[in-house]
Structure formats: C-alpha cells, structure tokens
C-alpha cells in the first residue's frame, strides 16, 4: 500500500509534467505568433522627392493589411493636401500617381507601424517667350504677349512684367493665366514709340514660389508708314514644337478673315487658321518641320472694305534642344554609370543625389525590391537587383532626359 508521501510525490510529478506540457504549448504558441509577426513586416509608404507638376508614383507595401483599403496622407505646411485611399492586393501591395501642386517640404503620414517622414518638392522650371508685332506704325496701339511654359501639368501662376530692354522702363505688368496644362499667357496694350528697332523684355515671376522665374527678349520694328497687318512672333522657333502665330489687324473698323502660310525654300505650307478676326486678331498654329530660315506670311481679306493687308517675317527654326545631362550619386559614391551595375549592401539606407546641366532638379524612382523615402534608397536585407531611374524636365536650353541605373544588392551579413 502506497504511503501518503509517495502519493503526494506522484501527484506532484504529474502536475509538473502537466505544467511542462502547458509551458511547451505556450512556448510553441509564442513561437508561432513571433513567426507570424516576423512574416508580416512593418508597412511602408514610399514617396520620393519630386518637382511641381511632374507625376510620380506613391507605393504602399503592407502585407499585414493585404486585401484591405488604407489611406495615404500628404501634407504641406501642416495642412492635408492629398488623402488617397489605396486598395491593397493579396500581397498587400498598392499605389497611386501623385502630382505635386506646390513646392516645399511635404510630410508623408506613415501607416500604423511606420513613422512619418518628409519629402522635398522643388519648383518647376519655366520658359518664357515674348511675342511682339513684327512691324507696326509708330503711335499704333498694339499688344505685347508673353507665354510661360512649365514642366508637366503645372499651370504657372504669377505675373509677367514688360520692360524696355535697354533702359529698364516698365510698360506694364500682367497676371498670367490659361486653360492648357503647363502653359499660361499674359499680355498688355502697348503704344509703339518712334520708328526704329525696339527691344523689349518680358520677365515672369511666380506667385507662390512653385515655379522658377524666366525671361525673354525680342525686337519689334517700328515704322513711320501705315501697317494694316502685324504678325506677333516669338524670338525663336524650335523644330517639332508647336507655336501659335497671331495676326493683328491694326484697325478697329475692319472685319474679315486671315490666311497664314510658311515658305520654306519654296515649299509652301498653309497653316490651320482659327476663327475669323475677333477683337482685331486671328490665330494659326504651326509645328515647324524644317530647320533653317523661312518666311512666314499673314494676309488679311476684309468683308466690309476693299483694303487688304499682308505682312511677312523671316524666322529661323532651330534644332530641338539637347537632352539635359545628369550626374547621380548613391551613398556619396559616383557618378553612377548606366553601363555598369553599382553594388551595395542589403539592409542599407543610402542617400540619393543628382544634378543637371540645366540646373533643373533631378527626380528619382526605384524599381525592384528597393524603395525610396524622400532622398533615401532603402535596400532589402535579402539582396537582389534594383533599378534607379533619374529624370530631369530640362531648362535653360536643355530638353527633358531620363537615365536608368542597375543596383546590385548583396545579402546582408547575418548577426
């Protein structure tokens, strides 16, 4: 017959075994939970530094929220400017295209588990073209017009000031506006002074710093004899770039129609003309397809008079501007080469910087397992191959450009 002591010992042993078993189950559960937590990395909202008016991708990786919709918030100056719902697929991946509307330091609100961070948005470059009457009689009230073009979809806001290029005398300032994405126009009335070549300058200033300033200089020929028709022309024409040519009838009494054509070494091209003369003007569009010197004609045919008028202007069509050259540094190393891969270590955070020959800002996008947080490229600890794409809108006589770089990421050393 077992003693009381042996019964107690046996029960204690059973209890100990049960406790150990419970502990093992608890440990196993904790291990599984830890593994599950490890399998669901912290969410990431990836936004790179950008430029006003230039579309860029916003990427979301949140495996723990797969199959749901999350909200990404972008703020400027403490005010939410964009709040975008993002539907995530079965892998927790989603995104959208964001076009910055203003320059400055934007704040990206991270999802739960990710800290917020800042991205820099640079002003968009602009190009100003001053349109002046090719010939006009002294004392005639005519117009000066400036067209301001910005990169991407940004509609320039601000003013353009018209001055005497030699003396600095100000003739007037006009607000710029328009309906076409990327292009705004400002104009003033101007009374042609005494006969001679008259040089003028138009200078654009942004209303809020979201675009860079730019200027253009052009010469109008003032004559002493009557000139019924004037052609508003820019200082330069570029191959393949559409331009609007406005014919101005220097009379408020005449009505009728205008025809505009180009003579390129004997090859005549009739230009598509808009409506008849409205408020003394009629416009035609032209996309130069031949380089070199050419003649542009504008002819007015009245419907309420027998008085006709024609004007002609020599113009020079220049080649399209060269692509903007860029230099890119990664983690302080470079410049990177498009023909050879750059090797970096996995699990790194590397600064990305770029400069361009035109002075325009260089923007970046990442492909593959790497992603960008502002100006920082984050590489995966597991290694892999990433792409880094640099782009410039171009400015100051340079056209847009883009270049791709291959980044080889080595697996991070285990600790």
TAMOPE-V616102 format. One record per residue. N is the residue number from 1. SS is DSSP state (alpha for helix, beta for strand, coil for the rest). PSI is psi in radians with two decimals (NA if undefined). BURIAL is I if it has 16 or more other C-alpha atoms within 10 Angstrom, else O. Layout:
N	SS	PSI	BURIAL
N	SS	PSI	BURIAL
This chain:
1	coil	2.24	O
2	coil	2.54	O
3	coil	2.88	O
4	alpha	-0.63	O
5	alpha	-0.72	O
6	alpha	-0.59	O
7	alpha	-0.76	O
8	alpha	-0.74	O
9	alpha	-0.71	O
10	alpha	-0.77	O
11	alpha	-0.66	O
12	alpha	-0.69	O
13	alpha	-0.73	O
14	alpha	-0.75	O
15	alpha	-0.70	O
16	alpha	-0.74	O
17	alpha	-0.75	O
18	alpha	-0.70	O
19	alpha	-0.75	O
20	alpha	-0.73	O
21	alpha	-0.75	O
22	alpha	-0.73	O
23	alpha	-0.69	O
24	alpha	-0.72	O
25	alpha	-0.79	O
26	alpha	-0.77	O
27	alpha	-0.77	O
28	alpha	-0.73	O
29	alpha	-0.73	O
30	alpha	-0.69	O
31	alpha	-0.75	O
32	alpha	-0.74	O
33	alpha	-0.72	O
34	alpha	-0.71	O
35	alpha	-0.70	O
36	alpha	-0.73	O
37	alpha	-0.68	O
38	alpha	-0.59	O
39	alpha	-0.28	O
40	coil	1.53	O
41	coil	2.87	O
42	coil	2.51	O
43	coil	2.69	I
44	beta	2.25	I
45	beta	2.01	I
46	beta	2.05	I
47	coil	2.21	I
48	beta	2.85	I
49	coil	2.63	I
50	beta	-2.89	I
51	beta	2.57	I
52	coil	2.32	I
53	coil	-0.07	I
54	coil	2.02	I
55	beta	2.49	O
56	beta	2.79	I
57	beta	2.43	O
58	beta	2.11	I
59	beta	2.49	I
60	beta	2.27	I
61	beta	1.90	I
62	coil	1.35	I
63	alpha	-0.57	I
64	alpha	-0.24	I
65	alpha	0.35	I
66	coil	2.41	I
67	coil	0.08	I
68	coil	-3.11	O
69	beta	2.24	O
70	beta	2.92	I
71	beta	2.26	O
72	beta	2.29	I
73	beta	2.26	I
74	beta	2.22	I
75	beta	2.66	I
76	beta	2.20	I
77	coil	0.54	O
78	coil	-0.01	O
79	beta	2.29	O
80	beta	2.13	O
81	beta	-0.57	I
82	beta	2.24	O
83	beta	1.80	O
84	beta	2.11	O
85	beta	2.42	O
86	beta	2.12	I
87	beta	2.20	I
88	coil	2.47	I
89	coil	-2.95	I
90	coil	-0.34	O
91	coil	0.00	O
92	coil	0.45	I
93	beta	2.40	I
94	beta	-3.10	I
95	beta	3.14	I
96	beta	2.98	O
97	beta	2.28	O
98	beta	2.30	I
99	beta	1.85	I
100	coil	2.40	I
101	coil	-0.18	I
102	coil	2.65	I
103	coil	2.80	I
104	beta	-2.96	I
105	beta	1.96	O
106	beta	2.64	I
107	beta	2.25	I
108	beta	2.07	I
109	beta	2.02	I
110	coil	2.79	I
111	coil	3.01	I
112	coil	2.16	O
113	coil	-0.11	O
114	coil	2.32	O
115	coil	2.61	O
116	coil	2.81	O
117	beta	3.04	O
118	beta	2.59	I
119	beta	2.56	I
120	beta	2.29	I
121	beta	2.09	I
122	beta	2.70	I
123	coil	2.62	I
124	beta	2.45	I
125	coil	2.65	I
126	beta	2.77	I
127	beta	2.21	I
128	beta	2.38	I
129	beta	2.21	I
130	beta	2.11	I
131	beta	2.17	I
132	beta	2.75	I
133	beta	2.31	I
134	coil	-0.72	I
135	beta	2.40	I
136	beta	2.53	I
137	beta	2.45	I
138	coil	2.40	I
139	coil	-0.11	O
140	coil	2.38	I
141	beta	2.07	O
142	beta	-2.79	I
143	beta	2.68	I
144	beta	2.36	I
145	beta	2.41	I
146	beta	2.32	I
147	beta	2.25	I
148	beta	2.12	I
149	beta	2.39	I
150	beta	2.82	I
151	coil	2.63	I
152	coil	-2.50	I
153	coil	0.06	I
154	coil	2.25	I
155	coil	1.92	I
156	coil	2.38	I
157	coil	2.54	I
158	beta	-2.60	I
159	beta	2.79	I
160	beta	2.32	I
161	beta	2.29	I
162	beta	2.22	I
163	beta	2.87	I
164	beta	2.13	O
165	coil	-0.39	I
166	coil	-0.79	O
167	coil	-0.32	O
168	coil	0.02	O
169	coil	2.32	O
170	beta	2.21	O
171	beta	-0.36	O
172	beta	2.83	O
173	beta	2.39	I
174	beta	2.51	I
175	beta	2.50	I
176	coil	2.58	I
177	beta	3.02	I
178	coil	3.11	O
179	coil	-0.24	O
180	coil	2.29	O
181	coil	2.24	O
182	coil	-0.14	I
183	beta	2.25	I
184	beta	2.69	I
185	beta	2.50	I
186	beta	2.52	I
187	beta	2.74	I
188	beta	2.79	I
189	beta	2.52	O
190	beta	2.32	I
191	beta	2.07	O
192	coil	2.28	I
193	coil	-2.67	O
194	coil	2.75	O
195	coil	2.57	O
196	beta	3.08	O
197	beta	2.17	O
198	beta	2.07	I
199	beta	2.26	I
200	beta	2.77	I
201	beta	2.43	I
202	beta	2.25	I
203	beta	2.16	I
204	beta	2.40	I
205	beta	2.28	I
206	beta	2.59	I
207	coil	-0.50	O
208	coil	0.22	O
209	coil	0.12	I
210	coil	-0.07	I
211	beta	2.62	I
212	coil	2.70	I
213	coil	2.73	I
214	beta	2.87	I
215	beta	2.89	I
216	beta	2.50	I
217	beta	2.45	I
218	beta	2.85	I
219	beta	2.28	I
220	beta	2.42	I
221	beta	2.04	I
222	beta	2.22	I
223	beta	2.93	I
224	coil	-0.27	O
225	coil	2.76	O
226	coil	2.48	O
227	coil	1.84	I
228	coil	-0.63	I
229	beta	2.34	I
230	beta	2.60	I
231	beta	2.12	I
232	beta	2.02	I
233	beta	2.61	I
234	coil	2.97	I
235	coil	-0.46	O
236	coil	2.69	O
237	beta	2.49	I
238	beta	2.35	I
239	coil	2.24	I
240	coil	-0.04	I
241	coil	2.12	O
242	beta	2.49	O
243	beta	2.59	O
244	beta	2.17	O
245	beta	2.11	I
246	beta	2.22	I
247	beta	2.26	I
248	beta	2.20	I
249	beta	2.07	I
250	coil	0.89	I
251	coil	2.41	O
252	coil	-0.05	O
253	coil	-0.37	O
254	coil	2.52	I
255	coil	2.74	I
256	beta	-2.71	I
257	beta	2.84	I
258	beta	2.49	I
259	beta	2.40	I
260	beta	2.34	I
261	beta	2.84	I
262	beta	2.38	I
263	beta	1.88	O
264	beta	1.63	I
265	coil	0.78	O
266	coil	-0.20	O
267	beta	1.97	O
268	beta	2.30	O
269	beta	2.07	O
270	beta	2.29	O
271	coil	2.53	I
272	coil	2.19	O
273	beta	2.50	I
274	coil	-2.69	I
275	coil	3.02	O
276	coil	-3.02	I
277	coil	2.09	I
278	beta	2.15	O
279	coil	0.83	O
280	coil	0.10	I
281	beta	2.66	I
282	beta	2.44	I
283	beta	2.62	I
284	beta	2.67	I
285	beta	2.56	O
286	beta	2.29	I
287	beta	1.73	O
288	coil	2.28	I
289	coil	0.13	O
290	coil	2.35	I
291	coil	2.75	I
292	beta	-2.96	O
293	beta	2.39	O
294	beta	2.85	I
295	beta	2.31	I
296	beta	2.19	I
297	beta	2.57	I
298	beta	2.27	I
299	beta	2.35	I
300	beta	2.27	I
301	beta	1.94	I
302	beta	2.73	I
303	coil	-0.17	O
304	coil	0.35	O
305	coil	2.89	O
306	coil	0.02	O
307	coil	2.02	O
308	coil	2.95	O
309	beta	2.52	I
310	beta	2.52	I
311	beta	2.69	I
312	beta	2.54	I
313	beta	2.24	I
314	beta	2.34	O
315	beta	2.74	I
316	beta	2.11	I
317	beta	2.12	I
318	beta	2.73	I
319	coil	2.74	O
320	coil	2.52	O
321	coil	2.59	O
322	coil	2.73	O
323	beta	2.48	I
324	coil	2.18	I
325	coil	2.44	I
326	beta	2.65	I
327	beta	2.29	I
328	beta	2.33	I
329	beta	2.47	I
330	beta	2.05	I
331	coil	0.54	O
332	coil	-0.05	O
333	beta	2.58	O
334	beta	-2.93	O
335	coil	2.60	O
336	coil	2.70	I
337	coil	2.45	O
338	coil	-0.24	O
339	coil	-0.11	O
340	coil	2.43	O
341	coil	2.61	I
342	beta	2.25	I
343	beta	2.28	O
344	beta	2.94	I
345	beta	2.47	I
346	coil	2.68	I
347	coil	0.36	I
348	coil	2.76	I
349	beta	1.94	I
350	beta	2.34	I
351	beta	2.49	I
352	beta	2.24	I
353	beta	2.57	I
354	beta	2.68	I
355	beta	2.74	I
356	beta	2.74	I
357	coil	-0.50	I
358	coil	-0.27	I
359	coil	-0.09	I
360	coil	2.64	I
361	coil	2.61	I
362	beta	2.19	I
363	beta	2.77	I
364	beta	2.69	I
365	beta	2.58	I
366	beta	2.55	I
367	beta	2.86	O
368	coil	-2.72	O
369	coil	-0.08	I
370	coil	2.76	I
371	beta	2.83	I
372	beta	2.38	I
373	beta	1.71	I
374	beta	-2.01	I
375	coil	0.39	I
376	beta	2.23	I
377	beta	2.15	I
378	beta	2.18	I
379	coil	2.60	I
380	coil	2.45	I
381	coil	-0.47	I
382	coil	-0.14	O
383	coil	3.14	I
384	beta	-2.99	I
385	beta	2.24	I
386	beta	2.81	I
387	beta	2.49	I
388	beta	2.10	I
389	beta	2.16	I
390	beta	2.45	I
391	beta	2.58	I
392	beta	2.45	I
393	coil	-0.32	I
394	coil	2.75	I
395	coil	2.91	I
396	coil	0.90	O
397	coil	0.09	O
398	coil	2.52	I
399	beta	3.07	I
400	coil	2.72	I
401	beta	2.78	I
402	beta	2.52	I
403	beta	2.48	I
404	beta	2.45	I
405	beta	2.46	I
406	beta	2.26	I
407	beta	2.03	I
408	beta	2.11	I
409	beta	2.09	I
410	beta	2.62	I
411	coil	2.37	I
412	coil	2.51	I
413	coil	2.42	O
414	coil	2.47	O
415	coil	NA	O
